[in-house]
Amino acid sequence: MNNRFNRALILTIIVVGGGIWFLHAVSEILLPFVVGLVLAYLLNPLVSLLDRWGIPRALGSTILVSGTITLLVVALVLGMPLLIDQLTSFVQRLPVYLMTLQHFVIPEKLSRMMHLQLTVDALLRPLGMMGTKSAAMTAQALQKTLSGAMWLINIGLLVVMTPLVSFYLLMDWPHLMGKIMEQVPKRWRKITMEMAHAIDIKLAAYLRGMVGVCLCMAVFYACALSSIGPLASILHGEAVDGLEMAWAIGIMTGILVFLPVIGATVGVATMFAVALVQYQLQIWEPYVLIAVIFVIGQILEGYVMTPLMVGNRVGLHPLWVIFALLCGGTLGGITGMLLAIPVAVVVSVVLPRLLGKWRDAVE
């Protein structure tokens, strides 16, 4: 009995270790498969629902994958011009903002006291956005980017393979799950099914819930930051320009909600940094409005959206989420970050059971 268990344990370690090594070896081409798997997992309940309504899984998978990809493409087509327009406008005004910032926020006396030579040219030089030099640097950067064959391959695989991976996984999902369960020894199937069910509940609640939370918070921050101009004009009594890149900053802050603490810190720091450069501390209304918007956003996220969409079934501590995401990013880049939360959920379910078995064996 002990010999059989030891052999099974050794084989399990070899298989798991070999699988991890293999995934690390092919990590550069894993991104479309991981994205496709996540998309299929998110859409599987809808495909199963359509199947129960009499719509074949193949047709349901085609409809949902095509619809999701279409929505993403439409969002990019509509959003990218707005983002580029806001970024271009901000870059064009940046020299004036920096010049005013130098004279009002960083007076010459303070610069001399700190032995700093803060000239407009020195501030603008790292940006590489001026005249013909900008065009040359842009062309050089584009040429360097396009010269990376692996980057082009990854983008092509992501665009082409992700819908295919999602479609085939959705179409064969029940069959694949059955085949995987057949590979588990009969003695372990009951506990494996229990753990798989617990993992599915946590993972589904977290992933589907956080997607909804991020989308809602992105819309909130984008709309709220875009209203700073009219609201500040009412409070100030005179016309006040709207916050530069409000939509882009708002969407970024909303998307970063899945990073506890870190996302909120990056978002509010970006808001105040752009406001500092634009408004030069000459009026107080925009800064107060940004603070109010951020506080309302945190209350809305923490006490309304997250409990409503994610619920209390997940049980993932924010520090555990941060640690998992940082580990995933360090080990596997974007692909590692996408896999970090599923792995963290699996560990949070399996580890307590293993510790329970260990305590029973020791006591």
Secondary structure as the mmCIF struct_conf table of DSSP 4:
data_model
#
loop_
_struct_conf.conf_type_id
_struct_conf.id
_struct_conf.beg_label_comp_id
_struct_conf.beg_label_asym_id
_struct_conf.beg_label_seq_id
_struct_conf.end_label_comp_id
_struct_conf.end_label_asym_id
_struct_conf.end_label_seq_id
HELX_RH_AL_P HELX_RH_AL_P1 ASN A 2 ALA A 25
TURN_TY1_P TURN_TY1_P1 VAL A 26 VAL A 26
HELX_RH_3T_P HELX_RH_3T_P1 SER A 27 ILE A 29
HELX_RH_AL_P HELX_RH_AL_P2 LEU A 31 ARG A 52
TURN_TY1_P TURN_TY1_P2 TRP A 53 GLY A 54
HELX_RH_AL_P HELX_RH_AL_P3 ARG A 57 PHE A 104
TURN_TY1_P TURN_TY1_P3 VAL A 105 VAL A 105
BEND BEND1 ILE A 106 ILE A 106
HELX_RH_AL_P HELX_RH_AL_P4 GLU A 108 MET A 113
TURN_TY1_P TURN_TY1_P4 MET A 114 HIS A 115
HELX_RH_AL_P HELX_RH_AL_P5 VAL A 120 LEU A 124
HELX_RH_3T_P HELX_RH_3T_P2 ARG A 125 LEU A 127
BEND BEND2 MET A 130 MET A 130
HELX_RH_AL_P HELX_RH_AL_P6 GLY A 131 LEU A 146
TURN_TY1_P TURN_TY1_P5 SER A 147 SER A 147
HELX_RH_AL_P HELX_RH_AL_P7 ALA A 149 MET A 171
TURN_TY1_P TURN_TY1_P6 ASP A 172 ASP A 172
HELX_RH_AL_P HELX_RH_AL_P8 TRP A 173 GLU A 182
TURN_TY1_P TURN_TY1_P7 GLN A 183 GLN A 183
BEND BEND3 VAL A 184 VAL A 184
HELX_RH_AL_P HELX_RH_AL_P9 LYS A 186 SER A 226
TURN_TY1_P TURN_TY1_P8 SER A 227 SER A 227
HELX_RH_AL_P HELX_RH_AL_P10 ILE A 228 HIS A 236
BEND BEND4 GLY A 237 GLU A 238
HELX_LH_PP_P HELX_LH_PP_P1 ASP A 241 LEU A 243
TURN_TY1_P TURN_TY1_P9 GLU A 244 MET A 245
HELX_RH_AL_P HELX_RH_AL_P11 ALA A 246 ILE A 255
HELX_RH_3T_P HELX_RH_3T_P3 LEU A 256 PHE A 258
BEND BEND5 LEU A 259 LEU A 259
TURN_TY1_P TURN_TY1_P10 PRO A 260 VAL A 261
HELX_RH_AL_P HELX_RH_AL_P12 ILE A 262 TYR A 279
TURN_TY1_P TURN_TY1_P11 GLN A 280 LEU A 281
BEND BEND6 GLN A 282 GLN A 282
BEND BEND7 TRP A 284 TRP A 284
HELX_RH_AL_P HELX_RH_AL_P13 GLU A 285 LEU A 300
HELX_RH_PI_P HELX_RH_PI_P1 GLU A 301 MET A 305
HELX_RH_AL_P HELX_RH_AL_P14 THR A 306 MET A 309
TURN_TY1_P TURN_TY1_P12 VAL A 310 VAL A 310
BEND BEND8 ASN A 312 ARG A 313
HELX_RH_AL_P HELX_RH_AL_P15 PRO A 318 VAL A 362
#
